Amino acid sequence: MQAKLETRPSVRRCAVTGALGLALLGAGLPAANATATAAPVTPRDAGSGLSRFYDQKVKWSACEGTEMPKDLQCGKVTVPVDYARPRGRTLDVALARYRATGASRGSVLLNFGGPGGSGVNELAVGGKEFMHLTNGYDVVTFDPRGVGRSSPVSCGPATLKIMEATDGDEGTGDAEDVLKRLRDGAAECAKYSGPVLPHIGTVDAARDLDVMRRALGDDRLNYLGFSYGTRLGAVYAAQFPDKVGRMVLDGVDTLTEPLTEQGLAGARGQQTALENFLDWCVEDVACPFGQDARSARDQVVRLVGSLDSDPVPSAFGEPFTGQDMVGAIGQALYSRDLWPSLERALAQLLEDGDTRGLEGFSSGGVTFPVRAPARAPARADKDGAGLTDEEDVPMDNLPAALMAINCADDPDRPTAAQVTASLGPLRARYEEASPVFGRYRLTQVLMCYGRPRGTDYIRDDVKNLDTAKVLLVGTRGDPATPYRWTTETADRLGPSAVVLDNRGEGHTGYASSECVHRKVDDFLLYGSLPPDGSSCGSESAGDGSG
């Protein structure tokens, strides 16, 4: 699922647990016709030349780094860069865990979404959400390959250039110039990222999961994945069906829709979430748009256009445009709990021209200036790359990884002529889907142009699972992963899939709904699976029991 990561004037990182689940369309390798393919894994494959990886054990120690909780432990596993060549280059994957408080039945692995977010940092910041699971499990997470301390990819200065090439009117204007800049940007990504880049997709990350499972001493993988993490979990289940333990997929990603349709779904979802927010806002006398919902919607559209034409200075002195505001609002709409803060931030902008409140949403409260890495990132080599030091993780790692992983997972590559011919009709569809978010979403559709085709495996083979039951959680008001993706993915996965219908708002359900939180924990801890099609009621309606 798409999201645009704002990089003008700074790289923005969203630190809300589970809310990194929207995926940015991205950059892979510069060759236009190369194909990254991955075959399904069989038990024989897993044992062929891979025993040294499957025989390792994790050595845990106190986590090093700024503001790391004292009871959080860190470790690593070594995996092959290319599973087809297990005797070649290797890389280390960073792990973190909270130990079980009592008798442990093993581990539960978490993936917070993205792709591109550091699981280690997310668990360090938001670990309290998962402490109940330590009643039976070691709660473990990781930085996936290419992310955080696990051989992080980077595009160097090209990250900003790629964003600018597809930003605003330029992104849908001179298509020939835009596509050339995207091809050049992809070459820069390959230069800065090293040998992990061709092997950064979800198919390889799922194989890493199985190495982790074995290194942690578990016979089966117990797993909780959010948003993009649901794609990773589904791919693992298809590759290793007999190794699936208790698996939960919350905020279910699509496995089949092309990127253009994903962008349209995102635009529609965010437009609906915005209208729900404005309906709520106008009930408050402090709403900066007054007390009429229809007028409020028109005012937002006019405000976006006004800021695009005449930006105001940001807190950093750089222009703050309407598209910057759209990106900030989109992040704030991930959670209904953020609506009061969004109302205040919009009031600050309208009344005082103060952008700081909105910029806080864009960055998750932390803003990092764009810069080229001070040194080349750690490269995977024959003897293992080792973990990258925290201070050496490139500032653009999140957008670079988002781009690389999503293009590695996507097999569609329209030609330049097809892109140019489709822009007009596609622009009309996006603007119809959302007068606020349509343009913002459309600029992302170009970002995979000129990159190698991604794998067909996810679209063609992740279906009809023969696994233990898998719990899928879909939220009706999710602006990022529409509820229909939950039911469509459940139908695709087959009888193993069990759907929990969360009749609430926001992206994913575990952190926002007490009912969802309880049912997920009951399944992971005790194997108590809710009936297929059961629901959790709206928390705001006072019905959280389901």
C-alpha positions, 0 to 999 in steps of 0.5 A: 500500500502506498504512502508518500514520505515527505522529504521537502525540506526534510526526511520525515519518519512516522514513529506510531506503532503499526502505522508505517504500514503504507508502502512508498512506490520505489526504486530497485536496480537501474536495469530496465528489463532485469527480472527478480524472481523467487521460487517457492521454498521446499524443505529440501531447499531450506536444507540445501547448503543452508545448514550453517545458517539454520544451526546458529543460535542468537547471543543476546546482550543489552542493547546499545544506543540512545534511549534504549530500555534497560530490559530490551536485549539485542542480538543478530542472525546471519543470513545469505544475501542470495539464497540461491548462493548460500556459500556467497556473501552474507549479512547480519539481521538485527534483533531485539527482544523483551524476555518472557516474564514467566515460563516461555513457550518460545517467541512471537516475532513482530513486524510493524509495517512499512516496509522500511521501518526499523523494528528494533527502534519501534519496539524500543519506543512502543514496547508497552503495547506488547507487554501482555504477550510476555506472559507467555512469549519472548517478544522479538522484532528485527530490522529486515534486510536493507533496513536500519542496522541490517545492511541499510540501503540508501540512495544518497542525494538521489532520494530527494531528487526522486521525490522532487521528480514526481512531486506536484505538477512536475510529476505529471508534466514533462514525462520524458524528463521525469522518467530520465531523472527516475532512471538516473536516481535508480543508478544512484540507489544501486551505487549507494546500496551495494549487493543487498539491493537486488535481494531486498524484497519480501520473498527474501525477507520471509526466508530470513524469518525462517532462519530467525525462527530456527535460531530462536529455537522455535519449531513453528513461527508465531507472528504478529504483522501490521500492514506491510507486515501482513504481506510478509507474513502471507509470503512466509506462510506460502513458502513454509506452510508447515512452519506456521504457528499462531499468526496474526495479520492486522491491517491486511495488505493487498497481494494482487492489485497493481500499484495504480489501483493501490494508489486509488484505494489509498486516495479514496480511503484517506478522503473518507477519513478526512471527511469523517474527521471534518464531520467530527471537527465541525461539532466543536466550536473550536474547529478552524473550518466552522460548523458546516461540514460541506463548507469545511471540505471546500475550505480544505481543498481551497487551502491546499491550492492556496498553499501550493500557489503561495507557500508559507515558511516552515519552521526551517524556513523552507516553503511549506506547500499544500502538498506538504499539508496533505502529507501531514494530514494523511499521517494524522488520519491514521489514528482517531486519537490524533484528531484533536491534535490535528484540529489544533495544528490546522488552527495554528496554520490558519490563525498564525501561519504556524506549520510546526504542528502539521510538520510534527505529524509528517515526522512522527515528532522527529525531523531529520535533515536530508543529507548524503551518507557521511560514508558508504553504508555497510556492504554485505561481503563473503564474511558477513557485513556485521551490523551497521552502527546506529550513527551510520544508518543513512538518513534516507534509509526509510524512503530508500528501503520503502522504494526498493522493497515495493518495486522488488515485490511488483512485476508491472513495468509500463513502458515510457509510451504507456506511462505518457499515454496513461497520465491524463486518464489516470489523473482524472481518476485520482482527482475523482477519488479524492480532491485532496489526496488524488494529486498527492497519490498520483505522483507516486505511481511513476516511481518504479519506472525503469527499475527491474521487474519485481517477482511474480511470486506474490501475485501468482503463488501466495494463495490457497494456503495449507497451514494452521489457522491465520487470523486476519484483522480488518478495520472498516475505517482504515485509511491505508488498507481498505477493509475489502483487502482483508476479505479479498486476501482471506478468500485468496488464502483459503480456509486457513484464513479467519477474519476479525471485523473491526468496526472502528477507525484508524490504521490497524486495530491492535493499538486502537481497539481494546477488543481487537487487542484482547482477541489477538492476545488470546489467540497468540497466548492461548490459541483461542481463535475468534469465529470467522466473521466475528466483529469488534464494535466501535469503541466510540459507540461504547461497544468494544466487546465484539 
